Every structure is written in C-alpha cells, then in structure tokens.
Amino acid sequence: MFLKQLEVIGFKSFANKIAIEFVPGVTAVVGPNGSGKSNITEAIRWVLGEQSAKSLRGSKMEDIIFAGSDSKKSLNMAEVTLTLDNNDQYLSYDYSEISITRRVFRSGDSEFFINGQSCRLKDIVNLFMDSGLGREAYSVIGQGKIDEILNSKAEDRRRIFEEAAGVLKYKLRKQAAEKKLTESEDDLNRVEDILHELEDQIDPLEEQASIAKDYLEKKEDLKKIEVALLAHDIEDTHRKWEQKKASVARLDQQKSQHLRLMEEQDKHYQDERSKLDHLDHEIEEIQQGLLVSSRYLEKFEGQKNVLHERQKHAKENAGEMKERIDRLKRKQKQNEDALNSELTILEEEKLTLEKLKNDLKKKTKEFTFYDQDLDVIIEQLKSEYIDVLNKQASLRNEQRYVTEQLNQLDQRTSRSKSSSDDVLQSLKKIELLQVQAEKEIKDKQKEYKTTKQQFTELQQTVKSEKEAYAKQADAINKIRQFIQQAESRHDMLQSMSQDFAGFYQGVKQVLKARGHRLHGIHGAVAELLQVEKRYEKAIETALGGQAQHIVTQDEASARAAIQFLKKQQAGRATFLPLSVIKSKQLRAHDIERLKSHPSFVGIANELVQYKGVYQPAIEHLLGNIIIAEHLKGANDLAKLMQYRFRIVTLDGDVVSPGGAMSGGSQRERQVSLIGRNREISQLKIQLKEMKGKKVELEESFTTLKTSFVDHEMQLESYRDQLQQRMIEKEHLESRLREIEIKKANIQDKHQNITREHRDFQEEKKALHKRMDKLKKEQSVYDQKVLDLQNEINESTEKKKTQDLSKDELQEEITTLKIHVAKQQQMVTHLEDKTKEMKEQLDTLTSELMEATDSVQALHEHVSLHLMDQETINEKIKETREEKEKLTVELEKKKGARQHLQQDLNLNEQKLKSIQHNLDTISEELRQEDIKLERLDIQLDNLIDALREDYELSFESAKENYPLTIEADEARTKVKLIKKAIAELGVVNLGAIEEYERVSSRWNFLTNQRDDLLKARETLIGVMDEMDEEVTKRFSETFYKVRDEFKEVFKSLFGGGEADLKLLDPNDLLYSGVDILAQPPGKKLQNLSLLSGGERALTAIALLFAILKVRPVPFCVLDEVEAALDDANVDRYADFLKTFSQETQFIVVTHRKGTMEKADVLYGVTMQESGVSNLVSVRLEETSELLATS
C-alpha cells in the first residue's frame, strides 16, 4: 500500500487546485519560508481526521479556508482528497484504491467521503485505526511535533507505542464496555427499587381484586334486570314525549306562520321605507339639480350682459378708430401734395446749380493761368468756407425741425394728460362699485356658508337618527325575543327545580318531604354547590351519582329518611350525616408536587363554593379528586401520584386509581343538576337587566322618532333657504363679473395712455438732447466761419498787387462760387426736407394701415360676440326650461312621498297587530315547551343512566335485554341487588387489572434483574480478556521497539547508548514510557539537558525504531531534521533511503542532504502574493537526461 495522490483546493494558501503525484521512495517538498510547504503536511493530517484547529495553526476550523489575497478573492470552501493504493489490502476495505475526501465551508458545515460515498468522520477514523496511519499516529510528524515526542508526559508518550502495537481498538472497546457496565449497574439499581415498591402492593391488591370480582357478578345480574326496566321506561316516556312534541309542532307551525307573515309585512314595510329613502334621495337630487340650474341660469345671463357690454365697448372703439383713419387720410393727402411741390422746386434748383457749376468750371480754367499758389490757397480757404456755411445751414434746418417736433409733442402730451385724468376718475368710480359688490358677496357667502353648515349638520343628524331609529327598532325586537326565550327557559328550569326533575326517585321523595315530614335534611349535594361554568363538566363527572347524595344534620335524620323511603316504597338514596362524615384530603407534600405540574388545575373541593357547614361532606366527596387541564396532563399527574388518586379532566375524562382511563364523547345535557341553580340565577339577573333595557330603549325610541320627524321638517326648510341664498349669491357674482370687466377695460385704456405719455417723454428727452448737441455744433461752426473769413481777407489783400484782369476774373469766380454754394445749400436743404416729408408720409401710411387692421379686428370681434350671444341665449332658454321641468318633477315627488308616508304608517299598525298575536302564540308555545322539556330531560336521564351506567344504547338494550317479568317486580329485584352491592362497601374495580399488571410487572422485573446480573458478569469477563490481549501486544511491541531503538540510536549518533523504560513494569496497561539517551562522550542524562539537535536525532531514532518493528505504508515528516548539522542530516537521509524500500516517505525539508536522497522534488512557490503554486522534478529522469547528453 502506498500514497498515490493528494488533491488540494482552497486549503490555506492553495487557492488554485493542485494535484501532487506520489511515487514509492522519497518525495521531498522544498521552498522558501512562508511559501506554504507545511500546508501540504497539514492537509494530509486534516483529511485523515484531525479535529483540532490549533494543531493546524488556526483558531477555528474555518481559518483553513483560503482567506484571499491582493489579487484573488477569498473562497467559501476548502477540500482535500487523499488517494491510496490498497492492492495489498493493508486496510480492511474491499477496494484496491481508496479515496478519502474532506470538505469544510465557511458556514461551519463539513462533508466527508470515502470513494465518493458520503460518510461520517468516525468512519474515516475507524478505517485507519491501529494501522499506524491515523491523525495521531507516528506516520505523520508535523513541524515541531518531533520535539513534542520527547517533551510530552510519559503517559502521553505511551500512545505512540499503543498505536504501533495495534491495541487502540481494544482500549476503545473496553471504554465502551465500561460505559455499558455502568449503565447496567444503574438499570439494576432501578429494577431493585421498583421490585421493593411492588412488594408492598401485591397483597392488598389481591384482596381488593377478589371483592371486585364478586361486585362484578352482582353488577351483571343487576344490569340484566335494570337495563330491561330502563328500556321499558324509556319507551313509555318516549310515547308521551311524541304526543307532546306533536302539540308543540302544531303551535310552532302557527308561530312560524305568524313569523313568516310578520317577516313579509316587515319586508313590505322595509321596502316602503327603502322607497321612501330612495324618494328622499331623488328629491334631494332634484333640489340639487334645481340649485345647479339656477346657478347656470344666473351665470349665462351674466355672460350675456358681459358680451353686451363688450360689444358696446367695441363699437365705441370702432367709431374712434374710423375718425382717426379719416384724420390720418387727410393728413396723408396734405403731406403728399406738399411733398410733390417740394420735389418740383428741388428739380428746378438742381438745374440752376448745375448751370452755375458749369460757369464756375469755365472761369476757374481761365484763372489757372495766373499765380497758382496764392490762388490755390484762397480757393482752398473759400472752399472750406463754403463747406462750413453749408454745414451751418444744415444745422439750422435740423434745429428748426427739432423745434417743430417738440411743439407737436407738447400738444400731444397735453391731450394725453387730459384723457388720463378722465380715465382715472372713471377707474375710481368703478373700484368703489367693485368694493361694494365684493362686500355684498362676502356677506352673502357668509350667510350661505352658515346656512349650508346648519343644513349639513342637520342632514347628518337626520341620517344618524334614521340609522339609530332602525338599529333601536331591531334591538327592541331582539330584546323581546330574548326575553321570551329567557322567560321560557327560566320558567322551565324553575319548574324542574321545584319538581326536583332529574333526581332519582328516592332522592326526589326525600327532598319533597323535607321541612314538614322529614327534618334535618339540608338538601342534595347538587343543590348545595355553586360551580363556575368552566369546571361544571369536571365536577359533574367527579361526583357522578354522588351529586344526588343527600346531606343531613346527623345520623338520626338520615335513618328517619331511610325509614320514610322504605315505608313509602319510594326508592333508595344515599345520605351524608354532617355529624359523622369524615373529610378526605391529599397530603400537603402531594399537593406541592401537583402544583409544580402545568396541567394541574386544582383539588375538586377547592373549585366549588358552598357554606362552611357543609365542608366535611364536600371534602368527603371531592377532597381527594384532582382536576387536570387535559387527558395527557391527567396521565402525567397520575404517574406523579403513583396512580393512587382519581383524576378528572375539564372535558370529563377520568384516570382512576391504578391507571384505568375513562373518556370519550358525551351527549350534551340541556340542563345539569349542578348547573341548574346557577343558570336560574343568571337568567333572573339577565331578565331584570333586559327588561330594564327594553323600557329604556322604548322610551328612547319614542323620543328619537319625534326628534327624527321634527328634524326632517327643519331639513326641508333649510334646503329652501339654501337654494334662495345660492340664487342671490349667483346674482351678486354676475354683477361683480360685469364690474370687473369694465374695470379691466378702463385699466387697459389707462395703461395705453400711460405708456403713450411715457413714450412722449422719452421722445421729448431725446429731442432736447439732440437740440443741445446741434447748438454746440452751431457755435463751433460760427467760430470757424469767422476764422476762414479772416484768412480769406488776408489772402485777398496779397492778391491785390496782381493785375486788374486777374482780380476781375477772380471776383467773377468768387461770385460764382458763392452762388454755387448758396444754390448747393438750397438743394441740400430741399433734399433733407423732402426726405423728412417722405418719412412722415411713411409713418402716416403705417399708422393708417394699423388703424384699418384694428377696425377690421373690431368688426370680427363684434361678429363673434353676436354669435356667442346667440349661443348663450339658447343656453339660457334650455336652462330655464330645465329649471321649470325640475320644479314640476319636485312637486310630483313631494306628493308621492306624502302618499308613501301614509302607507308606511298603516303598515306599522299592521306589524303591531301581528306582533301581539305572535306574543300570545309564543306564550302558549313556551308553556308546552316547558312540559316537553321536562319529558325530554326525563328521557335524557333515562338514556344517560343506560349509557353511563351500562354503556348501552336504547336499541341495543331493547334487543338484548327483554323484560321477562312485570315492571314492579323488576324494580323490587333491582332494589335488592343494589342493597347487596352497597353492603360490599367501596369497590376498587381497577384492582383486578391492577393486580394482574403489578403481578406481571413483578415477574418481568425479576427476570430483568437476573438478565442484568448475567450481563454484568459477561462484560467483566470480556474486559478481562481485552486487558490480557492489550498487555500481551503492548509488551511484545515495546520490547521489540526498545531493542531496535538501541541499535538505531548508535547508528545515527555513531555510538552512545539509549534505552526505553517503563515507569511501572507491573502495570503494562497504564504504565508510562520514559526515554533515556547518552550521546557519545556524554553521561546518561535527562532528555531536557540535550541540545536541540541531539533531541531531534533521538526522536528520529525512536521513529525509525518503530518503523522497523511496525512498518507503515507511508510516513510524512515536516522539517524534522531542521535542527541537525550536515553530518547528521546525511545519516538521516541515508536512513530515509534505506527505509524507503518498505515505507514511502514524504518529507518537507530545507536541507540539501535530504534533497539529494529524494526521488522526486516538489517545489512550492508564491509567485503571486498569498497564493502557493507547485512545480515538480523527478530526479531519476533528470540524471538519465544528463547522462544521455
């Protein structure tokens, strides 16, 4: 067998899946510190079953899962798979190859597999037990573990030798046997205790069982006669019950007919009431529609008035625009005529200018023959002088034009101011009208809101009163029905109580005779108790027939009553004399034990109320009966009390002393003896409350009806007021809308005037600014003219010296230039003037077009208003017709409502008449029901007696128990048998079964005790045999290892001595093992005084010695030679090589000597931070390749 492969993924630093192939021989794992070499060793140990996270260098098992690195995320699972070659069947497993897999998840869950099949960790541990390959075996020596072999206690060191000897499985089996032995001793002690307890029960139970058997024989005789008698009485009572039932059915049919009639009449009444409500709703909707129609009518009339006002305003605007258009056309015609005249003058002046320029050109050409320089200067000056004159003329013309514009603006501003004052005066008047209208609307809205609130509150009140009216009517009917039923029930129960219905015949006769014929009779137990509803069934079950026991003052009273029954031959009864009756109570410590159980309710006598004088009798009957919550709890309490007491559940199930259980379904009794008085008292209280409530409701109902009618009349009045307020408010709002429209028109007109006035001011400001600029320029040019005149005069004086001809020519040229300049100025002025006139004409044309467009728009607007007015007139007509139609329909609905209200009143009278007849029939039916109920109770008592006493149905009793004798004779025999049974005293029927159970249990436990004694002897014998086997195997293995250790130590150290010593040679089962070592040249000394290398080499010697005695298929060593020097490493490596013929070695090492002896080298690197990778080299193949090369 050898290790074939190790697969690892997610284990510690191995984030990626790696697979290590192992070969026979020595496999070395090398790598730098921190690369993850030792993780391979820990992976092998972990998959073999290691459970200590600390041994794996972690704090918890989840720490072995790859936790992530800078470049890789953490994993959620670690998995290791170890594959073994098992061809030699070294492990007792029917496979040639074994694969062990272990997984762990971050959630803490683990999985284990053998050859892919899920298994337990225990299965893996058992597989490798005593094979030398387990998690604690010497085949896996982790980092630092080699030193622990020497440092551990002698007792702990013994485990290595036990693993080598293969005795661990015997020790584990012995521990299991010891555990079983301890359990057997405990079982034996329990059996002895139970047997001791049963010895005290057998003899009393045997006696009680004998009495019970005698009782059962008499009970069987009684059953045959009494069952037949009960069947006879049931049949006779049932016949009477059938007759009475027919009478009740007849009355019930009459009642049903009246109820159906009343239901139909009530349905008819409710239908008419629903119709009335529906009619009220329709009237409400019509009134609302009428209100809406009035509102729309006011709205449309208001719109009509507004349109009329707008149309009138539009016509006025159109008239003003037409006047403006005429004015603009006249002005346009005047400007066109003036422009044509100016254009004609301009053409004439241009011809004159052209002629003067030609003359000037001709004279100038002649003058060029004179002195050019002076002439040029004078000409230039004159030319400049002329230009300045032209500019002066232009400025004067522009100043004149600006002045004209300013005068026109002043006139237009004056007209605008006058219009603005008129508009402001109109605006003030319309605003006063608006304030007044708003105030009137606000007051009207306040009145409407107040009326609306009052209407809504009253409407809600009417609605609430209507609902309350219906609810109270329904409540009164329900209370009447309840009172009838409760009175019927109360009378029936009262009658039954007076007749002592439900009591046995003898008890009934005694109770009827008390006070006059019998004295000292307090009453039956059922009469003297008060029980809460919750406990009734339990107490009734606990008492059973004892509820009819009669409590007497003393024994004399009881004897007198018995004599009375005998004399009257009225039956039998059981009496409880208070003077001698003894209480039965549970012991205090038993009660304390019971209270600790959650199912314990209480002791029966503590759950009932009674007078103190009856305490002995009540405690006698109920003092030792336990009440439990449910049957399971009753079983637990019975076991707790060792089945010594009777336990009854709240559902009526019973656990008897000895363990017998009774239970099942019970026919619900309409009236129980115990609960009858309680129910009568409750009914009295309920009837008193309900009658008082009925009176209150009827008074409240009458008041509510009166209030409801008054409020409905008030609601109609408020509805009319609300409608009138709405109409008035709509009229005021329409008037306000007209005022707002007028105000908006006036405000628009005022805004236009204000905007026009602002434009005038801005234009005037711009003209003044232009005038100032022109004046400044004029003063500059005036100065320039003076300067040029002076220069020209000077140049002219200089020229005087020239000849007259030149002067004359010059004078002519000058004259011509002056004429040309004046003419040019004239032409320029005329051009500017014509240009200005054209601009004014364009402006007038534009204004004329705008005015024409406005007139057209006004005409279209008026046309649209005419169309809208026709539409509104149609709507006003339709709305007025709708309003008249709704008014007619409202009057019609109001008449129908009055007629329907009269029908409703008649139906209400019919309902009262039917109700009276129904009450009469109900009272008659109630009396018959009481009589029927008495027969029913009597029949139920007979059937219950048959079922509860004998567990038989009437059919079965009649068929199987025929009455063969007369009924009176049968009753006599029943009395005699019952007397004989009474003489037997208290009978424990469970004693028969209990005696058989206890006897059977006694025999069973006796056999169990004998079996346990035999099993104890067998276990002790097996343990002795295992101790002998362990001692033998351990002794043989220890001494063999001791001899080999001495030889291996000398070989590794090159001399010296070593020995293994048992601390207690006489106790081979538990003796610890001590190691003695004496390296060459040193004295024999304690291991703690050796150097680190010597200690490591000593431990290695022990390891090799064990391998010699018990070779293992493979051995994993993690840096065990780290503390050795090179010479010792070489010897260690030689030993590895030698032992590798039989044992496969996987070594983690840093040492060169070890690497050299390895057959395969695996390198562990960490190229990526935090993630280990694997590289491998087979040294044999490398050597061959080197030799070949």
Secondary structure, DSSP 8 states (H G I E B T S, - for coil): -EEEEEEEESBTTB-S-EEEE--SSEEEEE--TTSSSHHHHHHHHHHTT---TTTTT-SSGGGGB----SSS---SEEEEEEEEE-TT--SS-S-SEEEEEEEEETTS-EEEEETTEEE-HHHHHHHHTTTT-STTSTTEE-TTHHHHHHHS-HHHHHHHHHHHHT-HHHHHHHHHHHHHHHHHHHHHHHHHHHHHHHHHHHHHHHHHHHHHHHHHHHHHHHHHHHHHHHHHHHHHHHHHHHHHHHHHHHHHHHHHHHHHHHHHHHHHHHHHHHHHHHHHHHHHHHHHHHHHHHHHHHHHHHHHHHHHHHHHHHHHHHHHHHHHHHHHHHHHHHHHHHHHHHHHHHHHHHHHHHHHHHHHHHHHHHHTTS-HHHHHHHHHHHHHHHHHHHHHHHHHHHHHHHHHHHHHHHHHHHHHHHHHHHHHHHHHHHHHHHHHHHHHHHHHHHHHHHHHHHHHHHHHHHHHHHHHHHHHHHHHHHHHHHHHHHHHHHHHHHHHHHHTTTS-HHHHHHHHHBTTTB-SEEEEHHHH-EE-GGGHHHHHHHHGGGGG-EEESSHHHHHHHHHHHHHHT-----EEETTT-------HHHHHHHHTSTTEEEEGGGGEE--GGGHHHHHHHHTTEEEESSHHHHHHHHHHTTT-SEEEETTS-EE-TTS-EE-------SS-HHHHHHHHHHHHHHHHHHHHHHHHHHHHHHHHHHHHHHHHHHHHHHHHHHHHHHHHHHHHHHHHHHHHHHHHHHHHHHHHHHHHHHHHHHHHHHHHHHHHHHHHHHHHHHHHHHHHHHHHHHHHHHHTTS-HHHHHHHHHHHHHHHHHHHHHHHHHHHHHHHHHHHHHHHHHHHHHHHHHHHHHHHHHHHHHHHHHHHHHHHHHHHHHHHHHHHHHHHHHHHHHHHHHHHHHHHHHHHHHHHHHHHHHHHHHHHHHHHHHHHHHHHHHHHHHHHHHHH---HHHHHHHS---S-HHHHHHHHHHHHHHHHHT-S--THHHHHHHHHHHHHHHHHHHHHHHHHHHHHHHHHHHHHHHHHHHHHHHHHHHHHHHHHHHHHHHHTS-EEEEEES-TT-TTT--EEEEEE-TTS--B-GGGS-HHHHHHHHHHHHHHHHHHS--SEEEEESTTTT--HHHHHHHHHHHHHHTTTSEEEEE---HHHHHH-SEEEEEEEEETTEEEEEEEEHHHHHHHHHH-
